[in-house]
Amino acid sequence: MQRVVEEWLKISLYDLETAEAMLKTKRYLYVAFMCQQALEKILKALYVQIEAKLPPRTHNLLYSNAIGL
């Protein structure tokens, strides 16, 4: 499962780097979107680390929070 955690974190870092690039060009809508995507991936990595199983498929951060993701 550690590989899965590392992959989620690697992709989240890419999303944050993309957000930084969008910030430099003042594309704020995309900055917010990419930050949200990065947060989802970080939460999923945390879920895998704690639960030792794959996370549920959802993009709803409120639902993710409610189930402890």
Rosetta constraint file for C-alpha pairs under 8 A:
AtomPair CA 1 CA 5 HARMONIC 6.47 0.50
AtomPair CA 1 CA 48 HARMONIC 7.03 0.50
AtomPair CA 1 CA 49 HARMONIC 7.38 0.50
AtomPair CA 1 CA 52 HARMONIC 6.44 0.50
AtomPair CA 1 CA 53 HARMONIC 7.48 0.50
AtomPair CA 2 CA 6 HARMONIC 6.19 0.50
AtomPair CA 2 CA 49 HARMONIC 7.24 0.50
AtomPair CA 3 CA 7 HARMONIC 6.11 0.50
AtomPair CA 4 CA 8 HARMONIC 6.28 0.50
AtomPair CA 4 CA 45 HARMONIC 7.36 0.50
AtomPair CA 4 CA 48 HARMONIC 7.55 0.50
AtomPair CA 5 CA 9 HARMONIC 6.26 0.50
AtomPair CA 5 CA 44 HARMONIC 7.94 0.50
AtomPair CA 5 CA 45 HARMONIC 4.64 0.50
AtomPair CA 5 CA 46 HARMONIC 7.36 0.50
AtomPair CA 5 CA 48 HARMONIC 6.36 0.50
AtomPair CA 5 CA 49 HARMONIC 6.49 0.50
AtomPair CA 6 CA 10 HARMONIC 6.00 0.50
AtomPair CA 6 CA 45 HARMONIC 7.50 0.50
AtomPair CA 7 CA 11 HARMONIC 6.19 0.50
AtomPair CA 8 CA 12 HARMONIC 6.15 0.50
AtomPair CA 8 CA 41 HARMONIC 5.45 0.50
AtomPair CA 8 CA 42 HARMONIC 6.62 0.50
AtomPair CA 8 CA 44 HARMONIC 7.09 0.50
AtomPair CA 8 CA 45 HARMONIC 5.51 0.50
AtomPair CA 9 CA 13 HARMONIC 6.19 0.50
AtomPair CA 9 CA 41 HARMONIC 6.66 0.50
AtomPair CA 9 CA 42 HARMONIC 5.97 0.50
AtomPair CA 9 CA 45 HARMONIC 6.48 0.50
AtomPair CA 10 CA 14 HARMONIC 6.48 0.50
AtomPair CA 11 CA 15 HARMONIC 6.30 0.50
AtomPair CA 11 CA 38 HARMONIC 7.58 0.50
AtomPair CA 11 CA 41 HARMONIC 7.35 0.50
AtomPair CA 12 CA 16 HARMONIC 6.28 0.50
AtomPair CA 12 CA 37 HARMONIC 7.24 0.50
AtomPair CA 12 CA 38 HARMONIC 4.30 0.50
AtomPair CA 12 CA 39 HARMONIC 7.19 0.50
AtomPair CA 12 CA 41 HARMONIC 5.56 0.50
AtomPair CA 12 CA 42 HARMONIC 6.36 0.50
AtomPair CA 13 CA 17 HARMONIC 6.18 0.50
AtomPair CA 13 CA 38 HARMONIC 6.97 0.50
AtomPair CA 14 CA 18 HARMONIC 6.18 0.50
AtomPair CA 15 CA 19 HARMONIC 6.21 0.50
AtomPair CA 15 CA 34 HARMONIC 5.50 0.50
AtomPair CA 15 CA 35 HARMONIC 6.88 0.50
AtomPair CA 15 CA 37 HARMONIC 6.77 0.50
AtomPair CA 15 CA 38 HARMONIC 5.42 0.50
AtomPair CA 16 CA 20 HARMONIC 6.27 0.50
AtomPair CA 16 CA 34 HARMONIC 6.49 0.50
AtomPair CA 16 CA 35 HARMONIC 6.07 0.50
AtomPair CA 16 CA 38 HARMONIC 6.16 0.50
AtomPair CA 17 CA 21 HARMONIC 6.36 0.50
AtomPair CA 18 CA 22 HARMONIC 6.24 0.50
AtomPair CA 18 CA 31 HARMONIC 7.80 0.50
AtomPair CA 18 CA 34 HARMONIC 6.89 0.50
AtomPair CA 19 CA 23 HARMONIC 6.09 0.50
AtomPair CA 19 CA 30 HARMONIC 6.86 0.50
AtomPair CA 19 CA 31 HARMONIC 4.50 0.50
AtomPair CA 19 CA 32 HARMONIC 7.48 0.50
AtomPair CA 19 CA 34 HARMONIC 5.37 0.50
AtomPair CA 19 CA 35 HARMONIC 6.35 0.50
AtomPair CA 20 CA 24 HARMONIC 6.42 0.50
AtomPair CA 20 CA 31 HARMONIC 7.12 0.50
AtomPair CA 21 CA 25 HARMONIC 6.78 0.50
AtomPair CA 22 CA 26 HARMONIC 6.18 0.50
AtomPair CA 22 CA 27 HARMONIC 5.17 0.50
AtomPair CA 22 CA 28 HARMONIC 6.95 0.50
AtomPair CA 22 CA 30 HARMONIC 6.44 0.50
AtomPair CA 22 CA 31 HARMONIC 5.69 0.50
AtomPair CA 23 CA 27 HARMONIC 5.85 0.50
AtomPair CA 23 CA 28 HARMONIC 6.20 0.50
AtomPair CA 23 CA 31 HARMONIC 5.97 0.50
AtomPair CA 27 CA 31 HARMONIC 6.40 0.50
AtomPair CA 28 CA 32 HARMONIC 6.27 0.50
AtomPair CA 29 CA 33 HARMONIC 6.31 0.50
AtomPair CA 30 CA 34 HARMONIC 5.97 0.50
AtomPair CA 31 CA 35 HARMONIC 6.13 0.50
AtomPair CA 32 CA 36 HARMONIC 6.16 0.50
AtomPair CA 33 CA 37 HARMONIC 6.23 0.50
AtomPair CA 34 CA 38 HARMONIC 6.10 0.50
AtomPair CA 35 CA 39 HARMONIC 6.14 0.50
AtomPair CA 36 CA 40 HARMONIC 6.26 0.50
AtomPair CA 37 CA 41 HARMONIC 6.43 0.50
AtomPair CA 38 CA 42 HARMONIC 6.22 0.50
AtomPair CA 39 CA 43 HARMONIC 6.12 0.50
AtomPair CA 40 CA 44 HARMONIC 6.18 0.50
AtomPair CA 40 CA 59 HARMONIC 7.05 0.50
AtomPair CA 40 CA 61 HARMONIC 7.02 0.50
AtomPair CA 41 CA 45 HARMONIC 6.12 0.50
AtomPair CA 42 CA 46 HARMONIC 6.22 0.50
AtomPair CA 43 CA 47 HARMONIC 6.13 0.50
AtomPair CA 43 CA 69 HARMONIC 5.74 0.50
AtomPair CA 44 CA 48 HARMONIC 6.21 0.50
AtomPair CA 44 CA 55 HARMONIC 5.91 0.50
AtomPair CA 44 CA 69 HARMONIC 6.50 0.50
AtomPair CA 45 CA 49 HARMONIC 6.14 0.50
AtomPair CA 46 CA 50 HARMONIC 6.16 0.50
AtomPair CA 46 CA 69 HARMONIC 7.27 0.50
AtomPair CA 47 CA 51 HARMONIC 5.71 0.50
AtomPair CA 47 CA 52 HARMONIC 7.58 0.50
AtomPair CA 47 CA 53 HARMONIC 7.75 0.50
AtomPair CA 47 CA 54 HARMONIC 7.71 0.50
AtomPair CA 47 CA 55 HARMONIC 6.28 0.50
AtomPair CA 47 CA 68 HARMONIC 7.76 0.50
AtomPair CA 47 CA 69 HARMONIC 5.35 0.50
AtomPair CA 48 CA 52 HARMONIC 4.94 0.50
AtomPair CA 48 CA 53 HARMONIC 5.32 0.50
AtomPair CA 48 CA 54 HARMONIC 5.70 0.50
AtomPair CA 48 CA 55 HARMONIC 6.35 0.50
AtomPair CA 55 CA 69 HARMONIC 7.75 0.50
AtomPair CA 58 CA 63 HARMONIC 7.89 0.50
AtomPair CA 58 CA 64 HARMONIC 7.35 0.50
AtomPair CA 59 CA 64 HARMONIC 7.90 0.50
AtomPair CA 60 CA 64 HARMONIC 6.15 0.50
AtomPair CA 61 CA 65 HARMONIC 6.06 0.50
AtomPair CA 62 CA 66 HARMONIC 6.19 0.50
AtomPair CA 63 CA 67 HARMONIC 6.35 0.50
AtomPair CA 64 CA 68 HARMONIC 6.27 0.50
AtomPair CA 64 CA 69 HARMONIC 4.74 0.50
AtomPair CA 65 CA 69 HARMONIC 5.32 0.50
